[in-house]
Amino acid sequence: MNHRHVRLTLPLLATALLGAQAPSGGPPKEAGRAIDAAGLLDKIKALSADELEGRAPGGEGEKKAVAYITGQFRKMGLKPGNPDGSYTQEVPLVGLRTKASGTLKVGGESITLRTPGDWVPVSRRTRGSAEVKGSEVVFVGYGVVAPEFGWDDYKGLDVRGKTLVMLVNDPPVPDPADPSKLDPKTFRGKAMTYYGRWTYKFEIGSEKGAAAVLLVHETGPAGYPYEVVSGSWGREIFDVPAADGNAGRVAIEAWIHLETAKRLCAAAGKDFAELKAAAGRRDFQPVPLGARADLSAEVTTREVRSRNVVGRLEGSDPKLKDEYVIYTAHWDHLGRNPELKGDQVFNGAVDNASGVAGILEIAEGFAALPTPPKRSILFLAVTAEEQGLLGAKWYASHPLYPLEKTLAVLNIDGLNVWGRTRDLCEVGLGNSTLHDVLEQAAKEQGRVIVADPEPEKGFFYRSDHFEFAKEGVPALYCDPGVEFPDKPPGYGLKKREEYTERDYHKPSDEVKPDWDLAGAVEDVRLLWTVGYRVAQGDRFPEWSPGTEFRARREAMLKGAQNRP
């Protein structure tokens, strides 16, 4: 790990804070031909092959995936990305397997929680066991404390030692001007904020000192069906080791099935629909359910030394080559489940063998240039995204190169496998001046950049770029477009919905014979052009005014300028 601090000059700092214009001029088109459908498909097949056993961290699948990506970097002539001379960055993880039982006693009834039908519980405490006895159960609505929106679901209630039942996503606050829509000034309307993410729900429960958090699963607000939760959480999960063994986390974190939540409420003499409706109002008060929770978990752990894989293309400008543009994609997936009948391997072809194939193809495009761009390009294939963006989080908190010298992160998490589109979806549209560069490059392809058609699913907070954004680094993340010029209206959204329902986090996420990678090639070439122009540009990208990451970036750059 290298924490070198390179002082920014005053002119460069001033330029960075002024903002970025969309630079014109791209890489030679001849080099772009290195990015093609055959190359993408070969790499996706290699990474999603059964022999890689679903690419779970800490197993044979990891060894094979890391070896493959490293081999590709070497083949292209990329230098080792770690300053220690290697192509990897070690990421310490702890693997956790939870065997839990639970009972909810309410109204003379005892509700036994069956795994995974009724709930999917985990404990992230790494010291053997966790127990919750006789804990009062309280419905706390969406569990949100958001001062900037004047929102507090707890209203001063002390929830220490209690079991909290929460709803996923943000409170759906109607727009005063049009009650049929959501208020864009409160939790950004239809778009999910971080307050709506399941990670926040468990974090706030821990902060409040709760004993357990039971998060009610609903497919629409969660963004995926219950089977995704049971498939992802029902086996070994990973976390970054904590000195206190995660004693500060709630003892039990669980998703509960919607029908289980309704049964609990009914036994408590409450109507779930009425409670949910009340939770959408600012004057909501927590509702004790008159129930007690007895929950216990046995946790077995193992230490894992996982790895991010890092390749570096050195910049051509002696003064600027210690500044970086980073491409990210996660190599990991969900591994293999021997308890399944039939296909047991979660191949993760779209998610995210395709993304890794994308950055490998982009690397080939850069390697084919007669002269590298002025700044260096880092290709970062990260581990444990499926476990909570852990590999990206580790890099962002232990950067190999200073984040103040990192201009931008461009992330790929799933490519378009259904053909050419007229559009490309920018998740977090206009969050930074990277949008201007992207829009110009798309225009040159005869295409348009559009907002995410499913903002309520919170995709901006669900992939690796988010960990860099939290640290202040401008980040760009795109999803496939939805307007297919040779298909009927609605085709694109239908394909997205079909993938989410049928293949997402399932063994069926495999290479399909009807794939058409023409659109993926256009998208990858587009992101290649954006990265090239940022690496060549005379200004740092910056966050847009009002974006929650802007202040962190400005403070970072000013701190670097003042550092001796």
Salt bridges, closest charged atoms under 4 A:
GLU60 OE2 - LYS63 NZ 3.20
GLU62 OE2 - ARG307 NE 3.63
GLU90 OE2 - ARG305 NH1 3.38
GLU109 OE2 - ARG263 NH2 3.20
ASP118 OD2 - ARG114 NE 3.05
GLU136 OE1 - LYS162 NZ 3.85
ASP158 OD2 - ARG160 NH2 2.67
GLU218 OE1 - LYS276 NZ 2.91
GLU236 OE1 - ARG97 NH2 3.97
GLU236 OE2 - ARG302 NE 2.67
ASP239 OD2 - ARG124 NH1 3.73
ASP239 OD2 - ARG249 NH1 3.68
GLU253 OE1 - ARG124 NE 3.00
GLU253 OE2 - ARG249 NH2 2.89
GLU259 OE2 - LYS262 NZ 3.80
ASP283 OD1 - ARG281 NE 3.68
ASP294 OD2 - LYS105 NZ 3.44
GLU314 OE1 - LYS79 NZ 3.27
GLU314 OE1 - ARG312 NH1 3.11
GLU314 OE2 - LYS321 NZ 3.46
GLU323 OE1 - ARG375 NE 2.66
GLU323 OE2 - LYS405 NZ 3.32
ASP332 OD1 - HIS330 ND1 3.09
ASP351 OD1 - HIS330 NE2 3.11
ASP351 OD2 - HIS505 NE2 3.32
GLU361 OE2 - LYS43 NZ 2.68
GLU364 OE2 - LYS43 NZ 3.10
GLU385 OE1 - HIS330 NE2 3.20
GLU386 OE2 - HIS330 NE2 3.95
GLU386 OE2 - HIS333 ND1 3.20
GLU386 OE1 - HIS505 NE2 2.93
GLU404 OE2 - HIS5 ND1 3.88
GLU404 OE2 - ARG563 NH1 2.90
ASP413 OD1 - HIS330 NE2 3.14
GLU426 OE1 - HIS435 ND1 2.56
GLU439 OE1 - HIS435 NE2 3.62
GLU444 OE1 - ARG533 NH2 2.73
ASP452 OD1 - ARG496 NH2 3.54
GLU454 OE2 - LYS457 NZ 2.83
GLU454 OE1 - ARG496 NH2 2.87
GLU456 OE1 - LYS190 NZ 3.91
GLU467 OE1 - LYS470 NZ 3.29
GLU471 OE1 - ARG552 NH2 2.83
ASP479 OD2 - ARG496 NH2 3.78
GLU483 OE1 - ARG422 NH1 3.66
GLU498 OE1 - LYS495 NZ 3.52
GLU498 OE2 - ARG502 NH2 3.96
ASP503 OD2 - LYS512 NZ 3.49
GLU522 OE2 - ARG420 NE 3.20
GLU522 OE1 - ARG447 NE 3.86
ASP523 OD1 - ARG447 NH2 2.78
GLU542 OE2 - ARG550 NH1 3.61
GLU548 OE1 - ARG188 NH2 2.77
GLU554 OE2 - ARG550 NE 3.07
